[in-house]
């Protein structure tokens, strides 16, 4: 499984949406449940899955699948 597919699975789980609704062009506005709390849940899950540390100043800029892939 590639990185994009792993990210899609995480986004699907955290935001409670079918994986089929998530694509490379998906952004925060596309998901009702992508709020500030789920933003943090998403970051924590991504950090654990990919063994990375996302700087606090980057978290606010993560508002799309492309942005997620850019930081991991």
N, CA, C and O atoms as a Maestro MAE file, in Angstrom:
{
 s_m_m2io_version
 :::
 2.0.0
}

f_m_ct {
 s_m_title
 :::
 protein
 m_atom[288] {
  # First column is atom index #
  i_m_mmod_type
  r_m_x_coord
  r_m_y_coord
  r_m_z_coord
  i_m_residue_number
  s_m_chain_name
  s_m_pdb_residue_name
  s_m_pdb_atom_name
  i_m_atomic_number
  :::
  1 25 0.857 -1.184 0.000 1 A "UNK " " N  " 7
  2 3 0.000 0.000 0.000 1 A "UNK " " CA " 6
  3 2 0.896 1.238 0.000 1 A "UNK " " C  " 6
  4 15 1.847 1.323 0.776 1 A "UNK " " O  " 8
  5 25 0.591 2.179 -0.859 2 A "UNK " " N  " 7
  6 3 1.419 3.373 -0.921 2 A "UNK " " CA " 6
  7 2 0.975 4.411 0.114 2 A "UNK " " C  " 6
  8 15 -0.042 4.261 0.791 2 A "UNK " " O  " 8
  9 25 1.772 5.452 0.202 3 A "UNK " " N  " 7
  10 3 1.543 6.500 1.203 3 A "UNK " " CA " 6
  11 2 0.170 7.153 1.041 3 A "UNK " " C  " 6
  12 15 -0.524 7.390 2.030 3 A "UNK " " O  " 8
  13 25 -0.222 7.441 -0.190 4 A "UNK " " N  " 7
  14 3 -1.513 8.089 -0.435 4 A "UNK " " CA " 6
  15 2 -2.667 7.223 0.061 4 A "UNK " " C  " 6
  16 15 -3.600 7.732 0.682 4 A "UNK " " O  " 8
  17 25 -2.611 5.932 -0.206 5 A "UNK " " N  " 7
  18 3 -3.678 5.036 0.247 5 A "UNK " " CA " 6
  19 2 -3.729 4.963 1.771 5 A "UNK " " C  " 6
  20 15 -4.813 4.899 2.351 5 A "UNK " " O  " 8
  21 25 -2.582 4.973 2.416 6 A "UNK " " N  " 7
  22 3 -2.548 4.964 3.877 6 A "UNK " " CA " 6
  23 2 -3.151 6.250 4.435 6 A "UNK " " C  " 6
  24 15 -3.887 6.215 5.421 6 A "UNK " " O  " 8
  25 25 -2.842 7.380 3.810 7 A "UNK " " N  " 7
  26 3 -3.412 8.660 4.240 7 A "UNK " " CA " 6
  27 2 -4.934 8.643 4.058 7 A "UNK " " C  " 6
  28 15 -5.670 9.097 4.934 7 A "UNK " " O  " 8
  29 25 -5.398 8.127 2.938 8 A "UNK " " N  " 7
  30 3 -6.844 8.043 2.693 8 A "UNK " " CA " 6
  31 2 -7.535 7.215 3.766 8 A "UNK " " C  " 6
  32 15 -8.617 7.580 4.225 8 A "UNK " " O  " 8
  33 25 -6.930 6.112 4.168 9 A "UNK " " N  " 7
  34 3 -7.517 5.279 5.212 9 A "UNK " " CA " 6
  35 2 -7.622 6.035 6.533 9 A "UNK " " C  " 6
  36 15 -8.632 5.935 7.229 9 A "UNK " " O  " 8
  37 25 -6.593 6.783 6.875 10 A "UNK " " N  " 7
  38 3 -6.587 7.550 8.121 10 A "UNK " " CA " 6
  39 2 -7.656 8.642 8.078 10 A "UNK " " C  " 6
  40 15 -8.416 8.809 9.033 10 A "UNK " " O  " 8
  41 25 -7.713 9.373 6.987 11 A "UNK " " N  " 7
  42 3 -8.706 10.440 6.836 11 A "UNK " " CA " 6
  43 2 -10.114 9.845 6.915 11 A "UNK " " C  " 6
  44 15 -10.992 10.404 7.572 11 A "UNK " " O  " 8
  45 25 -10.318 8.732 6.258 12 A "UNK " " N  " 7
  46 3 -11.619 8.062 6.277 12 A "UNK " " CA " 6
  47 2 -12.027 7.689 7.699 12 A "UNK " " C  " 6
  48 15 -13.170 7.899 8.102 12 A "UNK " " O  " 8
  49 25 -11.083 7.137 8.449 13 A "UNK " " N  " 7
  50 3 -11.372 6.711 9.821 13 A "UNK " " CA " 6
  51 2 -11.670 7.906 10.732 13 A "UNK " " C  " 6
  52 15 -12.662 7.898 11.461 13 A "UNK " " O  " 8
  53 25 -10.825 8.919 10.692 14 A "UNK " " N  " 7
  54 3 -10.969 10.069 11.589 14 A "UNK " " CA " 6
  55 2 -12.218 10.887 11.256 14 A "UNK " " C  " 6
  56 15 -12.942 11.313 12.156 14 A "UNK " " O  " 8
  57 25 -12.466 11.102 9.969 15 A "UNK " " N  " 7
  58 3 -13.570 11.969 9.564 15 A "UNK " " CA " 6
  59 2 -14.866 11.210 9.299 15 A "UNK " " C  " 6
  60 15 -15.893 11.801 8.968 15 A "UNK " " O  " 8
  61 25 -14.796 9.888 9.450 16 A "UNK " " N  " 7
  62 3 -15.975 9.032 9.301 16 A "UNK " " CA " 6
  63 2 -16.666 9.232 7.952 16 A "UNK " " C  " 6
  64 15 -17.871 9.473 7.876 16 A "UNK " " O  " 8
  65 25 -15.870 9.126 6.901 17 A "UNK " " N  " 7
  66 3 -16.401 9.201 5.537 17 A "UNK " " CA " 6
  67 2 -15.894 7.991 4.755 17 A "UNK " " C  " 6
  68 15 -14.825 7.459 5.054 17 A "UNK " " O  " 8
  69 25 -16.659 7.559 3.758 18 A "UNK " " N  " 7
  70 3 -16.195 6.445 2.931 18 A "UNK " " CA " 6
  71 2 -14.895 6.808 2.213 18 A "UNK " " C  " 6
  72 15 -14.722 7.934 1.748 18 A "UNK " " O  " 8
  73 25 -14.003 5.856 2.133 19 A "UNK " " N  " 7
  74 3 -12.718 6.100 1.479 19 A "UNK " " CA " 6
  75 2 -12.904 6.518 0.021 19 A "UNK " " C  " 6
  76 15 -12.063 7.220 -0.540 19 A "UNK " " O  " 8
  77 25 -13.998 6.087 -0.583 20 A "UNK " " N  " 7
  78 3 -14.270 6.434 -1.982 20 A "UNK " " CA " 6
  79 2 -14.522 7.936 -2.175 20 A "UNK " " C  " 6
  80 15 -14.438 8.432 -3.298 20 A "UNK " " O  " 8
  81 25 -14.827 8.658 -1.101 21 A "UNK " " N  " 7
  82 3 -15.068 10.105 -1.183 21 A "UNK " " CA " 6
  83 2 -13.792 10.925 -1.026 21 A "UNK " " C  " 6
  84 15 -13.835 12.155 -1.057 21 A "UNK " " O  " 8
  85 25 -12.666 10.256 -0.859 22 A "UNK " " N  " 7
  86 3 -11.404 10.942 -0.602 22 A "UNK " " CA " 6
  87 2 -10.485 10.763 -1.805 22 A "UNK " " C  " 6
  88 15 -10.198 9.640 -2.221 22 A "UNK " " O  " 8
  89 25 -10.027 11.885 -2.359 23 A "UNK " " N  " 7
  90 3 -9.097 11.831 -3.480 23 A "UNK " " CA " 6
  91 2 -8.003 12.879 -3.294 23 A "UNK " " C  " 6
  92 15 -8.012 13.630 -2.319 23 A "UNK " " O  " 8
  93 25 -7.082 12.923 -4.215 24 A "UNK " " N  " 7
  94 3 -5.929 13.824 -4.092 24 A "UNK " " CA " 6
  95 2 -6.334 15.294 -4.016 24 A "UNK " " C  " 6
  96 15 -5.595 16.106 -3.459 24 A "UNK " " O  " 8
  97 25 -7.487 15.646 -4.564 25 A "UNK " " N  " 7
  98 3 -7.941 17.031 -4.547 25 A "UNK " " CA " 6
  99 2 -8.845 17.359 -3.363 25 A "UNK " " C  " 6
  100 15 -9.327 18.487 -3.254 25 A "UNK " " O  " 8
  101 25 -9.083 16.400 -2.477 26 A "UNK " " N  " 7
  102 3 -9.944 16.640 -1.309 26 A "UNK " " CA " 6
  103 2 -9.312 17.682 -0.400 26 A "UNK " " C  " 6
  104 15 -8.096 17.724 -0.213 26 A "UNK " " O  " 8
  105 25 -10.184 18.526 0.162 27 A "UNK " " N  " 7
  106 3 -9.702 19.557 1.089 27 A "UNK " " CA " 6
  107 2 -10.652 19.666 2.277 27 A "UNK " " C  " 6
  108 15 -11.740 19.091 2.285 27 A "UNK " " O  " 8
  109 25 -10.217 20.403 3.255 28 A "UNK " " N  " 7
  110 3 -10.948 20.524 4.515 28 A "UNK " " CA " 6
  111 2 -12.425 20.852 4.314 28 A "UNK " " C  " 6
  112 15 -13.287 20.279 4.980 28 A "UNK " " O  " 8
  113 25 -12.711 21.756 3.413 29 A "UNK " " N  " 7
  114 3 -14.092 22.204 3.189 29 A "UNK " " CA " 6
  115 2 -15.005 21.094 2.662 29 A "UNK " " C  " 6
  116 15 -16.229 21.211 2.723 29 A "UNK " " O  " 8
  117 25 -14.411 20.024 2.148 30 A "UNK " " N  " 7
  118 3 -15.191 18.919 1.595 30 A "UNK " " CA " 6
  119 2 -15.781 18.010 2.674 30 A "UNK " " C  " 6
  120 15 -16.641 17.180 2.381 30 A "UNK " " O  " 8
  121 25 -15.323 18.163 3.920 31 A "UNK " " N  " 7
  122 3 -15.714 17.241 4.979 31 A "UNK " " CA " 6
  123 2 -16.304 17.983 6.173 31 A "UNK " " C  " 6
  124 15 -15.642 18.818 6.789 31 A "UNK " " O  " 8
  125 25 -17.526 17.674 6.483 32 A "UNK " " N  " 7
  126 3 -18.229 18.315 7.596 32 A "UNK " " CA " 6
  127 2 -17.504 18.121 8.925 32 A "UNK " " C  " 6
  128 15 -17.476 19.029 9.756 32 A "UNK " " O  " 8
  129 25 -16.923 16.950 9.126 33 A "UNK " " N  " 7
  130 3 -16.298 16.640 10.409 33 A "UNK " " CA " 6
  131 2 -14.836 17.077 10.524 33 A "UNK " " C  " 6
  132 15 -14.197 16.811 11.542 33 A "UNK " " O  " 8
  133 25 -14.298 17.742 9.503 34 A "UNK " " N  " 7
  134 3 -12.909 18.206 9.578 34 A "UNK " " CA " 6
  135 2 -12.903 19.545 10.314 34 A "UNK " " C  " 6
  136 15 -12.829 20.608 9.698 34 A "UNK " " O  " 8
  137 25 -12.982 19.473 11.638 35 A "UNK " " N  " 7
  138 3 -12.937 20.659 12.487 35 A "UNK " " CA " 6
  139 2 -11.601 20.683 13.227 35 A "UNK " " C  " 6
  140 15 -10.721 19.868 12.950 35 A "UNK " " O  " 8
  141 25 -11.451 21.608 14.160 36 A "UNK " " N  " 7
  142 3 -10.165 21.761 14.842 36 A "UNK " " CA " 6
  143 2 -9.794 20.535 15.679 36 A "UNK " " C  " 6
  144 15 -8.621 20.165 15.740 36 A "UNK " " O  " 8
  145 25 -10.759 19.911 16.312 37 A "UNK " " N  " 7
  146 3 -10.468 18.713 17.106 37 A "UNK " " CA " 6
  147 2 -10.035 17.562 16.202 37 A "UNK " " C  " 6
  148 15 -9.041 16.891 16.482 37 A "UNK " " O  " 8
  149 25 -10.763 17.336 15.138 38 A "UNK " " N  " 7
  150 3 -10.386 16.260 14.228 38 A "UNK " " CA " 6
  151 2 -9.108 16.586 13.463 38 A "UNK " " C  " 6
  152 15 -8.413 15.677 13.009 38 A "UNK " " O  " 8
  153 25 -8.792 17.859 13.317 39 A "UNK " " N  " 7
  154 3 -7.507 18.246 12.728 39 A "UNK " " CA " 6
  155 2 -6.376 17.700 13.601 39 A "UNK " " C  " 6
  156 15 -5.411 17.128 13.096 39 A "UNK " " O  " 8
  157 25 -6.506 17.881 14.905 40 A "UNK " " N  " 7
  158 3 -5.477 17.379 15.821 40 A "UNK " " CA " 6
  159 2 -5.453 15.855 15.838 40 A "UNK " " C  " 6
  160 15 -4.377 15.256 15.873 40 A "UNK " " O  " 8
  161 25 -6.619 15.220 15.813 41 A "UNK " " N  " 7
  162 3 -6.675 13.757 15.759 41 A "UNK " " CA " 6
  163 2 -6.001 13.243 14.494 41 A "UNK " " C  " 6
  164 15 -5.276 12.248 14.518 41 A "UNK " " O  " 8
  165 25 -6.248 13.923 13.411 42 A "UNK " " N  " 7
  166 3 -5.643 13.558 12.140 42 A "UNK " " CA " 6
  167 2 -4.119 13.684 12.206 42 A "UNK " " C  " 6
  168 15 -3.400 12.789 11.762 42 A "UNK " " O  " 8
  169 25 -3.639 14.774 12.750 43 A "UNK " " N  " 7
  170 3 -2.192 14.996 12.879 43 A "UNK " " CA " 6
  171 2 -1.557 13.916 13.740 43 A "UNK " " C  " 6
  172 15 -0.524 13.353 13.375 43 A "UNK " " O  " 8
  173 25 -2.167 13.626 14.877 44 A "UNK " " N  " 7
  174 3 -1.603 12.601 15.775 44 A "UNK " " CA " 6
  175 2 -1.559 11.231 15.105 44 A "UNK " " C  " 6
  176 15 -0.577 10.502 15.245 44 A "UNK " " O  " 8
  177 25 -2.599 10.889 14.392 45 A "UNK " " N  " 7
  178 3 -2.655 9.605 13.695 45 A "UNK " " CA " 6
  179 2 -1.606 9.543 12.582 45 A "UNK " " C  " 6
  180 15 -0.941 8.522 12.407 45 A "UNK " " O  " 8
  181 25 -1.462 10.634 11.837 46 A "UNK " " N  " 7
  182 3 -0.452 10.680 10.773 46 A "UNK " " CA " 6
  183 2 0.956 10.571 11.346 46 A "UNK " " C  " 6
  184 15 1.798 9.858 10.799 46 A "UNK " " O  " 8
  185 25 1.210 11.269 12.435 47 A "UNK " " N  " 7
  186 3 2.528 11.208 13.062 47 A "UNK " " CA " 6
  187 2 2.847 9.789 13.519 47 A "UNK " " C  " 6
  188 15 3.968 9.313 13.344 47 A "UNK " " O  " 8
  189 25 1.871 9.124 14.098 48 A "UNK " " N  " 7
  190 3 2.086 7.751 14.570 48 A "UNK " " CA " 6
  191 2 2.287 6.792 13.396 48 A "UNK " " C  " 6
  192 15 3.186 5.951 13.431 48 A "UNK " " O  " 8
  193 25 1.471 6.911 12.373 49 A "UNK " " N  " 7
  194 3 1.526 5.999 11.226 49 A "UNK " " CA " 6
  195 2 2.823 6.136 10.435 49 A "UNK " " C  " 6
  196 15 3.399 5.140 9.998 49 A "UNK " " O  " 8
  197 25 3.281 7.377 10.253 50 A "UNK " " N  " 7
  198 3 4.433 7.618 9.387 50 A "UNK " " CA " 6
  199 2 5.716 7.932 10.175 50 A "UNK " " C  " 6
  200 15 6.747 8.242 9.578 50 A "UNK " " O  " 8
  201 25 5.653 7.851 11.506 51 A "UNK " " N  " 7
  202 3 6.818 8.100 12.363 51 A "UNK " " CA " 6
  203 2 7.473 9.442 12.028 51 A "UNK " " C  " 6
  204 15 8.685 9.531 11.834 51 A "UNK " " O  " 8
  205 25 6.644 10.474 11.965 52 A "UNK " " N  " 7
  206 3 7.122 11.830 11.704 52 A "UNK " " CA " 6
  207 2 6.632 12.748 12.824 52 A "UNK " " C  " 6
  208 15 5.725 12.407 13.583 52 A "UNK " " O  " 8
  209 25 7.254 13.908 12.900 53 A "UNK " " N  " 7
  210 3 6.813 14.932 13.832 53 A "UNK " " CA " 6
  211 2 6.478 16.176 13.010 53 A "UNK " " C  " 6
  212 15 7.345 16.767 12.366 53 A "UNK " " O  " 8
  213 25 5.215 16.553 13.046 54 A "UNK " " N  " 7
  214 3 4.771 17.707 12.263 54 A "UNK " " CA " 6
  215 2 4.853 18.941 13.155 54 A "UNK " " C  " 6
  216 15 4.207 18.990 14.202 54 A "UNK " " O  " 8
  217 25 5.643 19.943 12.749 55 A "UNK " " N  " 7
  218 3 5.803 21.147 13.569 55 A "UNK " " CA " 6
  219 2 4.476 21.879 13.772 55 A "UNK " " C  " 6
  220 15 3.631 21.910 12.878 55 A "UNK " " O  " 8
  221 25 4.306 22.460 14.941 56 A "UNK " " N  " 7
  222 3 3.070 23.169 15.279 56 A "UNK " " CA " 6
  223 2 2.719 24.237 14.245 56 A "UNK " " C  " 6
  224 15 1.547 24.423 13.917 56 A "UNK " " O  " 8
  225 25 3.729 24.937 13.732 57 A "UNK " " N  " 7
  226 3 3.447 26.000 12.763 57 A "UNK " " CA " 6
  227 2 2.938 25.449 11.425 57 A "UNK " " C  " 6
  228 15 2.352 26.189 10.635 57 A "UNK " " O  " 8
  229 25 3.154 24.177 11.172 58 A "UNK " " N  " 7
  230 3 2.659 23.547 9.939 58 A "UNK " " CA " 6
  231 2 1.216 23.057 10.065 58 A "UNK " " C  " 6
  232 15 0.512 22.941 9.062 58 A "UNK " " O  " 8
  233 25 0.778 22.773 11.276 59 A "UNK " " N  " 7
  234 3 -0.535 22.157 11.490 59 A "UNK " " CA " 6
  235 2 -1.669 22.998 10.900 59 A "UNK " " C  " 6
  236 15 -2.581 22.450 10.281 59 A "UNK " " O  " 8
  237 25 -1.625 24.297 11.079 60 A "UNK " " N  " 7
  238 3 -2.686 25.167 10.560 60 A "UNK " " CA " 6
  239 2 -2.742 25.165 9.033 60 A "UNK " " C  " 6
  240 15 -3.788 25.443 8.447 60 A "UNK " " O  " 8
  241 25 -1.616 24.851 8.390 61 A "UNK " " N  " 7
  242 3 -1.558 24.843 6.926 61 A "UNK " " CA " 6
  243 2 -2.027 23.523 6.319 61 A "UNK " " C  " 6
  244 15 -2.167 23.413 5.100 61 A "UNK " " O  " 8
  245 25 -2.266 22.539 7.151 62 A "UNK " " N  " 7
  246 3 -2.696 21.239 6.640 62 A "UNK " " CA " 6
  247 2 -4.208 21.273 6.478 62 A "UNK " " C  " 6
  248 15 -4.965 21.053 7.423 62 A "UNK " " O  " 8
  249 25 -4.618 21.557 5.251 63 A "UNK " " N  " 7
  250 3 -6.050 21.718 4.977 63 A "UNK " " CA " 6
  251 2 -6.499 20.968 3.728 63 A "UNK " " C  " 6
  252 15 -7.566 21.235 3.175 63 A "UNK " " O  " 8
  253 25 -5.660 20.022 3.294 64 A "UNK " " N  " 7
  254 3 -5.997 19.232 2.110 64 A "UNK " " CA " 6
  255 2 -5.162 17.964 2.086 64 A "UNK " " C  " 6
  256 15 -4.194 17.829 2.834 64 A "UNK " " O  " 8
  257 25 -5.543 17.042 1.223 65 A "UNK " " N  " 7
  258 3 -4.757 15.813 1.066 65 A "UNK " " CA " 6
  259 2 -3.375 16.141 0.509 65 A "UNK " " C  " 6
  260 15 -2.381 15.538 0.915 65 A "UNK " " O  " 8
  261 25 -3.310 17.083 -0.406 66 A "UNK " " N  " 7
  262 3 -2.008 17.476 -0.960 66 A "UNK " " CA " 6
  263 2 -1.110 18.045 0.133 66 A "UNK " " C  " 6
  264 15 0.087 17.760 0.155 66 A "UNK " " O  " 8
  265 25 -1.670 18.848 1.041 67 A "UNK " " N  " 7
  266 3 -0.886 19.407 2.139 67 A "UNK " " CA " 6
  267 2 -0.398 18.310 3.080 67 A "UNK " " C  " 6
  268 15 0.736 18.356 3.555 67 A "UNK " " O  " 8
  269 25 -1.254 17.325 3.348 68 A "UNK " " N  " 7
  270 3 -0.851 16.199 4.207 68 A "UNK " " CA " 6
  271 2 0.334 15.477 3.567 68 A "UNK " " C  " 6
  272 15 1.349 15.236 4.220 68 A "UNK " " O  " 8
  273 25 0.197 15.142 2.306 69 A "UNK " " N  " 7
  274 3 1.275 14.423 1.615 69 A "UNK " " CA " 6
  275 2 2.558 15.249 1.561 69 A "UNK " " C  " 6
  276 15 3.653 14.688 1.520 69 A "UNK " " O  " 8
  277 25 2.433 16.566 1.562 70 A "UNK " " N  " 7
  278 3 3.597 17.435 1.534 70 A "UNK " " CA " 6
  279 2 4.397 17.458 2.831 70 A "UNK " " C  " 6
  280 15 5.584 17.785 2.820 70 A "UNK " " O  " 8
  281 25 3.763 17.115 3.939 71 A "UNK " " N  " 7
  282 3 4.461 17.179 5.233 71 A "UNK " " CA " 6
  283 2 4.896 15.814 5.765 71 A "UNK " " C  " 6
  284 15 5.659 15.730 6.727 71 A "UNK " " O  " 8
  285 25 4.410 14.753 5.134 72 A "UNK " " N  " 7
  286 3 4.822 13.438 5.650 72 A "UNK " " CA " 6
  287 2 5.840 12.737 4.756 72 A "UNK " " C  " 6
  288 15 6.273 11.628 5.065 72 A "UNK " " O  " 8
  :::
 }
 m_bond[287] {
  # First column is bond index #
  i_m_from
  i_m_to
  i_m_order
  :::
  1 1 2 1
  2 2 3 1
  3 3 4 2
  4 3 5 1
  5 5 6 1
  6 6 7 1
  7 7 8 2
  8 7 9 1
  9 9 10 1
  10 10 11 1
  11 11 12 2
  12 11 13 1
  13 13 14 1
  14 14 15 1
  15 15 16 2
  16 15 17 1
  17 17 18 1
  18 18 19 1
  19 19 20 2
  20 19 21 1
  21 21 22 1
  22 22 23 1
  23 23 24 2
  24 23 25 1
  25 25 26 1
  26 26 27 1
  27 27 28 2
  28 27 29 1
  29 29 30 1
  30 30 31 1
  31 31 32 2
  32 31 33 1
  33 33 34 1
  34 34 35 1
  35 35 36 2
  36 35 37 1
  37 37 38 1
  38 38 39 1
  39 39 40 2
  40 39 41 1
  41 41 42 1
  42 42 43 1
  43 43 44 2
  44 43 45 1
  45 45 46 1
  46 46 47 1
  47 47 48 2
  48 47 49 1
  49 49 50 1
  50 50 51 1
  51 51 52 2
  52 51 53 1
  53 53 54 1
  54 54 55 1
  55 55 56 2
  56 55 57 1
  57 57 58 1
  58 58 59 1
  59 59 60 2
  60 59 61 1
  61 61 62 1
  62 62 63 1
  63 63 64 2
  64 63 65 1
  65 65 66 1
  66 66 67 1
  67 67 68 2
  68 67 69 1
  69 69 70 1
  70 70 71 1
  71 71 72 2
  72 71 73 1
  73 73 74 1
  74 74 75 1
  75 75 76 2
  76 75 77 1
  77 77 78 1
  78 78 79 1
  79 79 80 2
  80 79 81 1
  81 81 82 1
  82 82 83 1
  83 83 84 2
  84 83 85 1
  85 85 86 1
  86 86 87 1
  87 87 88 2
  88 87 89 1
  89 89 90 1
  90 90 91 1
  91 91 92 2
  92 91 93 1
  93 93 94 1
  94 94 95 1
  95 95 96 2
  96 95 97 1
  97 97 98 1
  98 98 99 1
  99 99 100 2
  100 99 101 1
  101 101 102 1
  102 102 103 1
  103 103 104 2
  104 103 105 1
  105 105 106 1
  106 106 107 1
  107 107 108 2
  108 107 109 1
  109 109 110 1
  110 110 111 1
  111 111 112 2
  112 111 113 1
  113 113 114 1
  114 114 115 1
  115 115 116 2
  116 115 117 1
  117 117 118 1
  118 118 119 1
  119 119 120 2
  120 119 121 1
  121 121 122 1
  122 122 123 1
  123 123 124 2
  124 123 125 1
  125 125 126 1
  126 126 127 1
  127 127 128 2
  128 127 129 1
  129 129 130 1
  130 130 131 1
  131 131 132 2
  132 131 133 1
  133 133 134 1
  134 134 135 1
  135 135 136 2
  136 135 137 1
  137 137 138 1
  138 138 139 1
  139 139 140 2
  140 139 141 1
  141 141 142 1
  142 142 143 1
  143 143 144 2
  144 143 145 1
  145 145 146 1
  146 146 147 1
  147 147 148 2
  148 147 149 1
  149 149 150 1
  150 150 151 1
  151 151 152 2
  152 151 153 1
  153 153 154 1
  154 154 155 1
  155 155 156 2
  156 155 157 1
  157 157 158 1
  158 158 159 1
  159 159 160 2
  160 159 161 1
  161 161 162 1
  162 162 163 1
  163 163 164 2
  164 163 165 1
  165 165 166 1
  166 166 167 1
  167 167 168 2
  168 167 169 1
  169 169 170 1
  170 170 171 1
  171 171 172 2
  172 171 173 1
  173 173 174 1
  174 174 175 1
  175 175 176 2
  176 175 177 1
  177 177 178 1
  178 178 179 1
  179 179 180 2
  180 179 181 1
  181 181 182 1
  182 182 183 1
  183 183 184 2
  184 183 185 1
  185 185 186 1
  186 186 187 1
  187 187 188 2
  188 187 189 1
  189 189 190 1
  190 190 191 1
  191 191 192 2
  192 191 193 1
  193 193 194 1
  194 194 195 1
  195 195 196 2
  196 195 197 1
  197 197 198 1
  198 198 199 1
  199 199 200 2
  200 199 201 1
  201 201 202 1
  202 202 203 1
  203 203 204 2
  204 203 205 1
  205 205 206 1
  206 206 207 1
  207 207 208 2
  208 207 209 1
  209 209 210 1
  210 210 211 1
  211 211 212 2
  212 211 213 1
  213 213 214 1
  214 214 215 1
  215 215 216 2
  216 215 217 1
  217 217 218 1
  218 218 219 1
  219 219 220 2
  220 219 221 1
  221 221 222 1
  222 222 223 1
  223 223 224 2
  224 223 225 1
  225 225 226 1
  226 226 227 1
  227 227 228 2
  228 227 229 1
  229 229 230 1
  230 230 231 1
  231 231 232 2
  232 231 233 1
  233 233 234 1
  234 234 235 1
  235 235 236 2
  236 235 237 1
  237 237 238 1
  238 238 239 1
  239 239 240 2
  240 239 241 1
  241 241 242 1
  242 242 243 1
  243 243 244 2
  244 243 245 1
  245 245 246 1
  246 246 247 1
  247 247 248 2
  248 247 249 1
  249 249 250 1
  250 250 251 1
  251 251 252 2
  252 251 253 1
  253 253 254 1
  254 254 255 1
  255 255 256 2
  256 255 257 1
  257 257 258 1
  258 258 259 1
  259 259 260 2
  260 259 261 1
  261 261 262 1
  262 262 263 1
  263 263 264 2
  264 263 265 1
  265 265 266 1
  266 266 267 1
  267 267 268 2
  268 267 269 1
  269 269 270 1
  270 270 271 1
  271 271 272 2
  272 271 273 1
  273 273 274 1
  274 274 275 1
  275 275 276 2
  276 275 277 1
  277 277 278 1
  278 278 279 1
  279 279 280 2
  280 279 281 1
  281 281 282 1
  282 282 283 1
  283 283 284 2
  284 283 285 1
  285 285 286 1
  286 286 287 1
  287 287 288 2
  :::
 }
}
